[in-house]
């Protein structure tokens, strides 16, 4: 619904991206990567434009505290001046990984019941460990870079960390999209609770090895030797390593 000045609640995408960049891609107060956009001063009902200089990111929990009056707008303004994500270097949140063995859908291929779903030149891209205690949850870890080898997203025992050095990190529902620059997606992941992660886009440099993929297939290339392996609709289940690729 528009406000009294006719300003729509729909924020243009370039403005949203600037707000994300200014905040370090997470709640400016607590660093949570699940966020909502907030008009700080003036509030939305008095705003005439969507001005990224006066807007920020809050997680639903912190947003509710501000909206209810439990927390002041001044607290938000102070956090905007020194966003926690820029201080600590990342935004973060937990994936809902349950008591069943996690399934990895990696760029068109499916990997099930494998402790190391994908290993490239001796480096595990994913690792899955059993629960640390009886009746606990499985523990998933992973690490991803962009096409230049810079860290984009890291998962440590079900908690994900998106680097504030990224050009853009956008979390919409269960989907995380990381862009290297305008129009170039470095990484995209969809979390399907409680037991599936789908990597639908990847452009990654792993120690000089190029990993590129979409929803249908992925390829791994060694530029030094010009050797490329392409995988499409593959399935691995029950082995210690799903894909072990050495090129």
Sine and cosine of phi, psi and omega as CSV:
sin_phi,cos_phi,sin_psi,cos_psi,sin_omega,cos_omega
0.00,0.00,0.72,-0.69,0.01,-1.00
-0.94,0.34,0.45,-0.89,0.09,-1.00
-1.00,0.09,-0.12,-0.99,-0.11,-0.99
-0.93,0.38,-0.27,0.96,0.06,-1.00
-0.99,-0.12,0.08,1.00,0.01,-1.00
0.99,0.14,0.22,0.98,0.01,-1.00
-0.98,0.19,0.83,-0.56,0.00,-1.00
-0.96,0.26,0.49,-0.87,0.10,-0.99
-0.95,0.32,-0.27,0.96,0.02,-1.00
-0.97,0.25,0.90,-0.44,-0.03,-1.00
-1.00,-0.03,0.78,-0.63,0.03,-1.00
-0.83,0.55,0.59,-0.80,-0.07,-1.00
-0.84,0.54,-0.68,0.73,0.02,-1.00
-0.88,0.48,-0.56,0.83,0.04,-1.00
-0.93,0.36,-0.69,0.73,0.03,-1.00
-0.87,0.50,-0.64,0.77,0.01,-1.00
-0.90,0.44,-0.67,0.74,0.03,-1.00
-0.88,0.47,-0.65,0.76,0.03,-1.00
-0.89,0.45,-0.69,0.73,0.03,-1.00
-0.88,0.48,-0.70,0.71,-0.01,-1.00
-0.89,0.45,-0.69,0.73,0.00,-1.00
-0.88,0.47,-0.56,0.83,-0.06,-1.00
-1.00,0.02,-0.19,0.98,-0.06,-1.00
0.99,0.14,0.30,0.95,0.13,-0.99
0.98,0.22,0.33,0.94,0.07,-1.00
-0.44,-0.90,0.04,-1.00,0.03,-1.00
-0.83,0.56,0.78,-0.62,-0.06,-1.00
-0.92,0.38,-0.32,0.95,-0.03,-1.00
-1.00,-0.02,-0.76,0.65,-0.13,-0.99
-0.91,-0.41,-0.25,0.97,0.03,-1.00
1.00,0.00,0.00,1.00,0.01,-1.00
-0.87,0.49,0.69,-0.72,-0.04,-1.00
-0.99,0.14,-0.14,0.99,0.08,-1.00
-1.00,-0.02,0.92,-0.39,-0.25,-0.97
-0.77,-0.64,0.28,-0.96,0.16,-0.99
-0.75,-0.66,0.48,-0.88,-0.01,-1.00
-1.00,0.00,0.71,-0.71,-0.11,-0.99
-0.79,-0.62,0.81,-0.59,0.22,-0.98
-0.98,0.21,0.86,-0.51,-0.09,-1.00
-0.99,-0.10,-0.79,0.61,-0.05,-1.00
-0.47,-0.88,0.97,-0.24,0.08,1.00
-0.99,0.16,0.22,-0.98,0.11,-0.99
-0.93,0.37,0.25,-0.97,-0.12,-0.99
-0.82,0.58,-0.65,0.76,-0.08,-1.00
-0.92,0.39,-0.25,0.97,0.04,-1.00
-0.93,-0.37,0.02,1.00,-0.07,-1.00
-0.99,0.13,0.64,-0.77,0.06,-1.00
-0.98,-0.20,-0.37,0.93,0.05,-1.00
-0.61,-0.80,0.29,-0.96,0.16,-0.99
-1.00,0.01,0.99,-0.14,-0.06,-1.00
-0.97,-0.26,0.92,-0.38,-0.06,-1.00
-0.88,0.47,-0.35,0.94,0.03,-1.00
-0.94,0.34,-0.37,0.93,-0.04,-1.00
-0.87,-0.49,0.38,0.92,0.04,-1.00
-0.76,-0.65,0.34,-0.94,-0.01,-1.00
-0.40,-0.91,-0.11,-0.99,0.01,-1.00
-0.93,-0.36,0.72,-0.69,0.14,-0.99
-0.74,-0.67,0.59,-0.81,0.12,-0.99
-0.96,0.28,0.32,-0.95,-0.02,-1.00
-0.83,0.56,-0.57,0.82,-0.03,-1.00
-0.93,0.36,-0.77,0.64,0.02,-1.00
-0.92,0.40,-0.60,0.80,0.02,-1.00
-0.87,0.49,-0.68,0.74,-0.01,-1.00
-0.90,0.43,-0.59,0.81,0.01,-1.00
-0.92,0.39,-0.60,0.80,0.04,-1.00
-0.95,0.32,-0.71,0.70,-0.02,-1.00
-0.88,0.47,-0.61,0.79,-0.02,-1.00
-0.97,0.25,-0.22,0.97,-0.05,-1.00
1.00,0.00,-0.02,1.00,0.04,-1.00
-0.90,0.43,-0.60,0.80,0.08,-1.00
-0.91,-0.42,0.52,-0.85,-0.05,-1.00
-1.00,0.04,0.34,-0.94,0.13,-0.99
-0.90,0.43,-0.49,0.87,0.02,-1.00
-0.89,0.46,-0.58,0.82,0.04,-1.00
-0.89,0.46,-0.63,0.78,0.03,-1.00
-0.92,0.39,-0.69,0.72,0.00,-1.00
-0.88,0.48,-0.66,0.75,0.03,-1.00
-0.89,0.45,-0.65,0.76,0.01,-1.00
-0.93,0.36,-0.58,0.82,0.04,-1.00
-0.88,0.48,-0.54,0.84,-0.01,-1.00
-0.95,0.30,-0.35,0.94,-0.02,-1.00
-0.50,-0.86,0.94,0.35,-0.08,-1.00
-0.86,0.51,0.71,-0.71,-0.07,-1.00
-0.89,0.46,-0.54,0.84,-0.01,-1.00
-0.90,0.43,-0.60,0.80,0.03,-1.00
-0.96,0.30,-0.50,0.87,0.03,-1.00
-0.95,0.30,-0.73,0.68,-0.05,-1.00
-1.00,0.04,-0.29,0.96,0.09,-1.00
1.00,-0.06,0.16,0.99,-0.03,-1.00
-0.25,-0.97,0.37,-0.93,0.29,-0.96
-0.96,-0.27,0.34,-0.94,-0.10,-1.00
-0.39,-0.92,0.30,-0.95,0.08,-1.00
-0.15,-0.99,0.22,-0.97,0.00,-1.00
-1.00,-0.10,0.64,-0.77,0.25,-0.97
-0.99,0.14,0.50,-0.87,0.09,-1.00
-1.00,0.03,1.00,0.02,0.07,-1.00
-0.98,-0.20,0.83,-0.55,-0.13,-0.99
-1.00,-0.10,-0.45,-0.89,-0.11,-0.99
-1.00,-0.03,-0.07,1.00,0.11,-0.99
-1.00,-0.07,0.45,-0.89,-0.03,-1.00
-0.88,0.48,0.81,-0.59,-0.03,-1.00
-0.89,0.45,0.61,-0.79,0.09,-1.00
-0.98,-0.19,0.70,-0.71,0.04,-1.00
-0.93,-0.36,0.87,-0.50,0.14,-0.99
-0.97,-0.23,0.96,-0.28,-0.11,-0.99
-0.93,-0.37,0.98,-0.20,0.11,-0.99
0.73,0.68,0.81,0.58,0.09,-1.00
1.00,-0.09,-0.19,0.98,0.02,-1.00
-0.92,-0.40,0.47,-0.88,-0.08,-1.00
-0.89,-0.46,0.74,-0.67,0.00,-1.00
-0.80,-0.60,0.85,-0.53,-0.06,-1.00
-0.78,-0.62,0.57,-0.82,0.09,-1.00
0.78,0.62,0.69,0.73,0.00,-1.00
-0.80,-0.60,0.85,-0.52,-0.01,-1.00
-0.87,0.50,-0.56,0.83,0.07,-1.00
-0.83,-0.56,1.00,-0.04,-0.06,-1.00
-0.87,0.49,-0.60,0.80,-0.06,-1.00
-0.55,-0.84,0.80,-0.61,0.06,-1.00
-0.76,-0.65,0.76,-0.65,-0.01,-1.00
-0.84,-0.54,0.87,-0.49,-0.01,-1.00
0.76,0.65,0.69,0.72,0.06,-1.00
0.99,0.15,0.01,1.00,-0.01,-1.00
-0.96,-0.29,0.90,-0.43,0.05,-1.00
-0.93,0.38,0.78,-0.63,0.12,-0.99
-0.99,0.14,-0.64,0.77,0.10,-1.00
-0.83,-0.55,0.46,-0.89,0.20,-0.98
-0.61,-0.80,0.68,-0.73,0.03,-1.00
-0.83,-0.56,0.84,-0.54,0.03,-1.00
-0.93,-0.37,0.49,-0.87,0.00,-1.00
-0.92,0.38,0.21,-0.98,0.02,-1.00
-0.82,0.57,0.57,-0.82,-0.01,-1.00
-0.97,0.23,-0.33,0.94,-0.01,-1.00
-0.57,-0.82,0.29,-0.96,-0.02,-1.00
-0.84,0.54,0.70,-0.71,0.02,-1.00
0.92,0.40,0.34,0.94,0.03,-1.00
-1.00,0.00,-0.19,-0.98,-0.03,-1.00
-0.96,-0.30,0.40,-0.92,0.08,-1.00
-0.92,0.39,0.41,-0.91,-0.09,-1.00
-0.87,-0.50,0.92,-0.40,-0.05,-1.00
-0.96,-0.26,0.73,-0.68,0.09,-1.00
-0.75,-0.66,0.47,-0.88,-0.01,-1.00
-0.27,-0.96,0.26,-0.97,0.02,-1.00
-0.53,-0.85,0.72,-0.70,-0.05,-1.00
-0.72,-0.69,0.57,-0.82,0.05,-1.00
-0.85,-0.53,0.18,-0.98,0.13,-0.99
-1.00,-0.03,-0.17,-0.99,-0.09,-1.00
-0.94,0.34,-0.22,0.98,0.03,-1.00
-0.98,-0.20,0.00,1.00,0.00,-1.00
1.00,-0.01,0.12,0.99,0.03,-1.00
-0.99,0.12,0.63,-0.77,-0.02,-1.00
-0.88,0.48,0.74,-0.67,0.08,-1.00
-0.94,-0.33,-0.84,0.54,-0.04,-1.00
-0.66,-0.76,0.71,-0.70,0.07,-1.00
-0.83,-0.56,0.66,-0.75,0.09,-1.00
-0.89,-0.46,0.81,-0.59,0.02,-1.00
-0.82,-0.58,0.96,-0.26,0.00,-1.00
0.74,0.67,0.83,0.55,0.13,-0.99
0.99,0.15,-0.09,1.00,0.05,-1.00
-0.98,-0.21,0.79,-0.61,-0.01,-1.00
-0.98,-0.18,0.56,-0.83,-0.02,-1.00
-0.77,-0.64,0.88,-0.48,0.03,-1.00
-0.97,-0.23,0.85,-0.52,-0.07,-1.00
-0.89,0.45,0.69,-0.73,0.07,-1.00
-0.97,0.25,-0.07,1.00,0.08,-1.00
-0.99,0.14,-0.18,0.98,0.06,-1.00
-0.87,0.49,0.42,-0.91,0.09,-1.00
-0.95,0.31,-0.61,0.79,0.05,-1.00
-0.38,-0.93,0.65,-0.76,0.13,-0.99
-0.77,-0.64,0.84,-0.55,-0.01,-1.00
-0.81,-0.59,0.83,-0.56,0.04,-1.00
-0.92,-0.39,0.90,-0.44,0.02,-1.00
-0.79,-0.61,0.92,-0.40,-0.07,-1.00
0.85,0.52,-0.75,-0.66,-0.03,-1.00
-1.00,0.03,0.14,0.99,-0.10,-0.99
-0.96,-0.28,0.76,-0.66,0.10,-0.99
-0.94,-0.35,0.83,-0.56,0.04,-1.00
-0.86,-0.51,0.80,-0.60,0.02,-1.00
-0.89,-0.46,0.82,-0.57,-0.03,-1.00
-0.95,-0.31,0.64,-0.77,0.03,-1.00
-0.99,0.10,-0.54,0.84,0.14,-0.99
-0.27,-0.96,-0.06,-1.00,-0.08,-1.00
-0.86,0.50,0.84,-0.54,0.06,-1.00
0.99,0.13,-0.03,1.00,-0.04,-1.00
-0.89,-0.45,0.95,-0.32,0.02,-1.00
-1.00,0.06,0.84,-0.54,0.05,-1.00
-1.00,0.03,-0.50,0.87,-0.08,-1.00
-0.32,-0.95,0.65,-0.76,0.08,-1.00
-0.58,-0.81,0.75,-0.66,-0.06,-1.00
-0.70,-0.72,0.63,-0.77,0.09,-1.00
-0.87,-0.49,0.83,-0.56,0.02,-1.00
-0.99,-0.11,0.85,-0.52,0.02,-1.00
-0.93,-0.37,0.99,-0.11,-0.07,-1.00
-0.91,0.42,0.60,-0.80,0.09,1.00
-0.96,-0.28,0.21,0.98,-0.19,-0.98
-0.59,-0.80,0.24,0.97,-0.06,-1.00
-0.70,-0.72,0.73,-0.68,0.18,-0.98
-0.87,-0.49,0.76,-0.65,0.01,-1.00
-0.90,-0.43,0.90,-0.43,0.14,-0.99
-1.00,0.00,0.92,-0.39,-0.09,-1.00
-0.97,-0.25,-0.29,0.96,0.09,-1.00
-0.57,-0.82,0.65,-0.76,0.08,-1.00
-0.41,-0.91,0.71,-0.70,0.15,-0.99
-0.71,-0.70,0.99,-0.15,-0.24,-0.97
-0.76,-0.65,0.62,-0.79,0.12,-0.99
-0.92,-0.40,0.91,-0.41,0.00,-1.00
-0.92,-0.39,0.99,-0.11,0.02,-1.00
0.79,0.61,0.69,0.72,0.04,-1.00
1.00,-0.03,-0.16,0.99,0.05,-1.00
-1.00,-0.07,0.75,-0.66,-0.04,-1.00
-1.00,-0.08,0.80,-0.60,0.08,-1.00
-0.89,-0.46,0.86,-0.50,-0.07,-1.00
-0.74,-0.68,0.74,-0.67,-0.03,-1.00
-0.37,-0.93,0.33,-0.94,0.09,-1.00
-0.72,-0.69,-0.28,-0.96,-0.06,-1.00
-0.91,0.41,-0.33,0.95,-0.13,-0.99
-0.96,-0.28,-0.49,0.87,-0.07,-1.00
-0.32,-0.95,0.27,-0.96,0.14,-0.99
-0.66,-0.75,0.44,-0.90,0.03,-1.00
-0.77,-0.64,0.49,-0.87,0.04,-1.00
-0.81,-0.59,0.83,-0.56,-0.14,-0.99
-0.81,-0.58,0.67,-0.74,0.17,-0.99
-0.97,-0.23,0.98,-0.22,-0.06,-1.00
-0.87,0.49,-0.48,0.88,-0.02,-1.00
-0.91,0.42,-0.61,0.79,-0.02,-1.00
-0.96,-0.27,-0.13,0.99,-0.04,-1.00
0.89,0.47,0.42,0.91,0.03,-1.00
-1.00,-0.05,0.72,-0.70,-0.01,-1.00
-0.75,-0.66,0.70,-0.72,0.15,-0.99
-0.90,-0.44,0.74,-0.67,-0.01,-1.00
-0.88,-0.48,0.68,-0.73,-0.05,-1.00
-0.80,-0.60,0.76,-0.65,-0.02,-1.00
-0.67,-0.75,0.81,-0.59,0.06,-1.00
0.80,0.60,0.66,0.75,0.05,-1.00
-1.00,0.07,0.34,-0.94,-0.01,-1.00
-0.64,-0.77,0.75,-0.66,0.05,-1.00
-0.72,-0.69,0.67,-0.74,-0.04,-1.00
-0.48,-0.88,0.75,-0.66,0.19,-0.98
1.00,0.05,-0.12,0.99,0.02,-1.00
-1.00,-0.04,0.28,-0.96,-0.02,-1.00
-0.91,0.41,-0.63,0.78,0.04,-1.00
-0.84,-0.54,0.82,-0.58,0.00,-1.00
-0.94,0.34,-0.90,0.44,0.09,-1.00
-0.88,-0.48,0.85,-0.53,0.12,-0.99
-0.91,-0.42,0.94,-0.33,-0.14,-0.99
-0.88,-0.48,0.84,-0.54,0.02,-1.00
-0.82,-0.58,0.93,-0.38,0.00,-1.00
-0.70,-0.72,0.00,0.00,0.00,0.00
